Amino acid sequence: MQTIDNFNFAGKKAFVRVDFNVPLDENFNITDDTRIRAALPTLKKILADGGSAIIGSHLGRPKGVNEKFSLKHIIKHVSELLGVDVQFANDCMGEEAGAKAAALQPGEALLLENLRFYAEEEGKPRGLADDATDEEKKAAKKAVKESQKEFVKRLASYADCYVNDAFGTAHRAHASTALIADYFDTDHKMFGYLMEKEVKAVDKVMNDIHRPFTAIMGGSKVSSKIEIIENLLNKVDNLIITGGMTYTFTKAQGGKIGKSICEDDKLDLALDLLKKAKEKGVNLVLAVDAKIADSFSNDAKTDYAPVNQIPDEWEGLDIGPKTEEIYANVIKGSKTILWNGPTGVFEFDNFTHGSRAVGEAIVEATKNGAFSLVGGGDSVACVNKFGLASGVSYVSTGGGALLEAIEGKVLPGIAAVKGEPYK
């Protein structure tokens, strides 16, 4: 497969799919440009080679053309970071886009307007009435799929090669993240630097395992992590279940959890997972104590209690000190570590201690030779908030994409570039 380092972009136009889905404030100022900065090495390599870059991205989830989601708001900042005056096409499919792409000179860059302004990017019909019949839905879906072919063909026509550097959307079989790759032969499609790093990090933590392998899975709902947990049970030595999921597992085993978050319809599922872990010889680690509060607030009255003896009017919002020590000991004894999800409501400063303790244990294990991968929005926010990002092996930019990779699913954005099936 082609690699970006081995490819010479001199005299070539590259369609580069990036993830510039950055947060904007009410005045359209970028509040976090991490995703833009992450794509800079790829874009700079193309331009430095003497190639030109046609940059495609989405922003938000528009249901048609919407000023709020226009990429024109970020063009100035992208230009400043990239060090060139990036041109802008007001419509990714219009005559202007084609003309500007054709006229690009070596070392120049063009940013296309939000790809998701077109339903064809996602391949999903829009504007259907709430009472649309099944036949109407079917016809609308068929129509957008047909027009999607022309949409993809048009985007591909702008360039000589294709570079996918948007790991955050790699789990979507969208026009610009997967389908477009079919228009380029093996020697003219590749991953960007960010995508390469993401793919290698996921592959290392899932397939090049140095044991003991510990996964820390947080989050509020067992139901949203079931497939991930089941896949991990076939790979890990230790599985730490934490966050809001703690209380579903605790209640399933007869514990009293007060008014803590709990999925009452998933109690049997929790017991089944405990059974599977035992059968597979996996050390499934649960909290033994919790930091509890009398209301869901940073300013609530707090106390500590055994996780299975929380008073009726109290709720668990973080792990307690005994659990911190148990988790830390497991993590420090590991050689491969995956962290997805905090131990509590880390958004509240009074309930960050558990997540910080986990992060610090991961940093210590990494110093001692472990490979650590942190992924998922909340976990990434944790390590950034605590200033620990530089102490772990890799921080993933992909939320849903990382989770689906951990589940063992084939990611369309990766498979398409590799020339592998993904449907």
Solvent accessible surface area in square Angstrom, and as a share of the most:
residue,aa,sasa,rsa
1,M,115,0.51
2,Q,34,0.15
3,T,47,0.27
4,I,0,0.00
5,D,96,0.50
6,N,123,0.63
7,F,17,0.07
8,N,98,0.50
9,F,0,0.00
10,A,48,0.38
11,G,66,0.63
12,K,62,0.26
13,K,44,0.19
14,A,0,0.00
15,F,0,0.00
16,V,0,0.00
17,R,0,0.00
18,V,0,0.00
19,D,16,0.08
20,F,0,0.00
21,N,43,0.22
22,V,6,0.04
23,P,67,0.42
24,L,45,0.22
25,D,47,0.24
26,E,148,0.67
27,N,104,0.53
28,F,71,0.30
29,N,85,0.44
30,I,39,0.20
31,T,88,0.51
32,D,71,0.37
33,D,27,0.14
34,T,78,0.45
35,R,87,0.32
36,I,0,0.00
37,R,126,0.46
38,A,25,0.19
39,A,2,0.02
40,L,19,0.09
41,P,67,0.42
42,T,0,0.00
43,L,0,0.00
44,K,95,0.40
45,K,40,0.17
46,I,0,0.00
47,L,20,0.10
48,A,90,0.70
49,D,42,0.22
50,G,21,0.20
51,G,1,0.01
52,S,3,0.02
53,A,0,0.00
54,I,0,0.00
55,I,0,0.00
56,G,0,0.00
57,S,0,0.00
58,H,7,0.03
59,L,7,0.03
60,G,18,0.17
61,R,183,0.67
62,P,2,0.01
63,K,160,0.68
64,G,19,0.19
65,V,127,0.73
66,N,59,0.30
67,E,99,0.45
68,K,122,0.52
69,F,43,0.18
70,S,4,0.03
71,L,0,0.00
72,K,86,0.36
73,H,40,0.18
74,I,0,0.00
75,I,34,0.17
76,K,149,0.63
77,H,52,0.23
78,V,0,0.00
79,S,18,0.12
80,E,107,0.48
81,L,29,0.14
82,L,10,0.05
83,G,64,0.62
84,V,47,0.27
85,D,129,0.67
86,V,7,0.04
87,Q,63,0.28
88,F,29,0.12
89,A,0,0.00
90,N,99,0.51
91,D,52,0.27
92,C,2,0.01
93,M,38,0.17
94,G,20,0.19
95,E,153,0.69
96,E,61,0.27
97,A,0,0.00
98,G,18,0.17
99,A,63,0.49
100,K,62,0.26
101,A,1,0.01
102,A,77,0.59
103,A,65,0.50
104,L,7,0.03
105,Q,101,0.45
106,P,86,0.54
107,G,25,0.24
108,E,61,0.27
109,A,1,0.01
110,L,0,0.00
111,L,0,0.00
112,L,0,0.00
113,E,13,0.06
114,N,0,0.00
115,L,0,0.00
116,R,18,0.06
117,F,19,0.08
118,Y,66,0.25
119,A,19,0.15
120,E,31,0.14
121,E,0,0.00
122,E,37,0.17
123,G,3,0.03
124,K,126,0.53
125,P,42,0.27
126,R,66,0.24
127,G,83,0.80
128,L,70,0.35
129,A,63,0.49
130,D,154,0.80
131,D,122,0.63
132,A,14,0.11
133,T,75,0.44
134,D,116,0.60
135,E,128,0.57
136,E,91,0.41
137,K,95,0.40
138,K,142,0.60
139,A,61,0.47
140,A,25,0.19
141,K,114,0.48
142,K,142,0.60
143,A,63,0.49
144,V,12,0.07
145,K,88,0.37
146,E,89,0.40
147,S,43,0.28
148,Q,8,0.04
149,K,121,0.51
150,E,111,0.50
151,F,3,0.01
152,V,4,0.02
153,K,113,0.48
154,R,81,0.29
155,L,0,0.00
156,A,9,0.07
157,S,79,0.51
158,Y,15,0.06
159,A,16,0.12
160,D,70,0.36
161,C,0,0.00
162,Y,0,0.00
163,V,0,0.00
164,N,0,0.00
165,D,1,0.01
166,A,0,0.00
167,F,2,0.01
168,G,17,0.17
169,T,6,0.04
170,A,0,0.00
171,H,25,0.11
172,R,98,0.36
173,A,44,0.34
174,H,13,0.06
175,A,0,0.00
176,S,0,0.00
177,T,0,0.00
178,A,0,0.00
179,L,34,0.17
180,I,0,0.00
181,A,0,0.00
182,D,105,0.54
183,Y,105,0.40
184,F,19,0.08
185,D,86,0.45
186,T,83,0.48
187,D,84,0.43
188,H,55,0.24
189,K,17,0.07
190,M,0,0.00
191,F,9,0.04
192,G,0,0.00
193,Y,50,0.19
194,L,17,0.09
195,M,0,0.00
196,E,33,0.15
197,K,109,0.46
198,E,0,0.00
199,V,26,0.15
200,K,136,0.58
201,A,6,0.05
202,V,19,0.11
203,D,70,0.36
204,K,67,0.28
205,V,0,0.00
206,M,10,0.05
207,N,104,0.53
208,D,70,0.36
209,I,42,0.21
210,H,106,0.47
211,R,127,0.46
212,P,53,0.33
213,F,0,0.00
214,T,0,0.00
215,A,0,0.00
216,I,0,0.00
217,M,0,0.00
218,G,0,0.00
219,G,23,0.22
220,S,52,0.33
221,K,104,0.44
222,V,0,0.00
223,S,40,0.26
224,S,75,0.48
225,K,19,0.08
226,I,37,0.19
227,E,93,0.42
228,I,1,0.01
229,I,0,0.00
230,E,59,0.26
231,N,29,0.15
232,L,0,0.00
233,L,4,0.02
234,N,100,0.51
235,K,52,0.22
236,V,8,0.05
237,D,47,0.25
238,N,20,0.10
239,L,0,0.00
240,I,0,0.00
241,I,0,0.00
242,T,0,0.00
243,G,8,0.07
244,G,13,0.12
245,M,0,0.00
246,T,3,0.02
247,Y,10,0.04
248,T,0,0.00
249,F,0,0.00
250,T,10,0.06
251,K,77,0.33
252,A,17,0.13
253,Q,104,0.46
254,G,66,0.63
255,G,14,0.14
256,K,148,0.63
257,I,11,0.06
258,G,29,0.28
259,K,95,0.40
260,S,9,0.06
261,I,83,0.42
262,C,35,0.21
263,E,25,0.11
264,D,88,0.45
265,D,113,0.59
266,K,51,0.22
267,L,42,0.21
268,D,117,0.60
269,L,41,0.20
270,A,0,0.00
271,L,77,0.38
272,D,56,0.29
273,L,0,0.00
274,L,39,0.19
275,K,125,0.53
276,K,62,0.26
277,A,2,0.01
278,K,173,0.73
279,E,120,0.54
280,K,104,0.44
281,G,66,0.64
282,V,13,0.08
283,N,77,0.39
284,L,30,0.15
285,V,13,0.07
286,L,34,0.17
287,A,8,0.06
288,V,66,0.38
289,D,11,0.06
290,A,1,0.00
291,K,31,0.13
292,I,4,0.02
293,A,0,0.00
294,D,56,0.29
295,S,44,0.28
296,F,123,0.51
297,S,38,0.24
298,N,48,0.25
299,D,127,0.66
300,A,15,0.11
301,K,138,0.59
302,T,53,0.31
303,D,77,0.40
304,Y,116,0.44
305,A,12,0.09
306,P,63,0.40
307,V,10,0.06
308,N,72,0.37
309,Q,118,0.52
310,I,3,0.01
311,P,64,0.40
312,D,114,0.59
313,E,122,0.55
314,W,45,0.16
315,E,20,0.09
316,G,6,0.06
317,L,8,0.04
318,D,2,0.01
319,I,8,0.04
320,G,0,0.00
321,P,75,0.47
322,K,139,0.59
323,T,0,0.00
324,E,25,0.11
325,E,113,0.51
326,I,66,0.33
327,Y,0,0.00
328,A,16,0.12
329,N,97,0.50
330,V,28,0.16
331,I,0,0.00
332,K,88,0.37
333,G,47,0.46
334,S,3,0.02
335,K,83,0.35
336,T,2,0.01
337,I,0,0.00
338,L,0,0.00
339,W,1,0.00
340,N,6,0.03
341,G,7,0.07
342,P,13,0.08
343,T,4,0.02
344,G,15,0.14
345,V,29,0.17
346,F,12,0.05
347,E,106,0.48
348,F,47,0.20
349,D,95,0.49
350,N,68,0.35
351,F,0,0.00
352,T,15,0.09
353,H,117,0.52
354,G,0,0.00
355,S,0,0.00
356,R,91,0.33
357,A,20,0.16
358,V,2,0.01
359,G,1,0.01
360,E,83,0.37
361,A,2,0.01
362,I,0,0.00
363,V,18,0.10
364,E,76,0.34
365,A,1,0.01
366,T,27,0.16
367,K,165,0.70
368,N,97,0.50
369,G,60,0.58
370,A,7,0.05
371,F,37,0.15
372,S,0,0.00
373,L,0,0.00
374,V,0,0.00
375,G,0,0.00
376,G,8,0.08
377,G,57,0.55
378,D,72,0.37
379,S,0,0.00
380,V,31,0.18
381,A,42,0.32
382,C,0,0.00
383,V,0,0.00
384,N,89,0.46
385,K,95,0.40
386,F,19,0.08
387,G,61,0.58
388,L,27,0.13
389,A,33,0.25
390,S,116,0.75
391,G,24,0.23
392,V,14,0.08
393,S,48,0.31
394,Y,35,0.13
395,V,37,0.21
396,S,2,0.02
397,T,41,0.24
398,G,1,0.01
399,G,29,0.28
400,G,33,0.31
401,A,0,0.00
402,L,0,0.00
403,L,39,0.20
404,E,42,0.19
405,A,16,0.13
406,I,0,0.00
407,E,33,0.15
408,G,53,0.51
409,K,97,0.41
410,V,89,0.51
411,L,9,0.04
412,P,13,0.08
413,G,0,0.00
414,I,24,0.12
415,A,1,0.01
416,A,3,0.02
417,V,2,0.01
418,K,83,0.35
419,G,58,0.56
420,E,87,0.39
421,P,123,0.77
422,Y,39,0.15
423,K,203,0.86
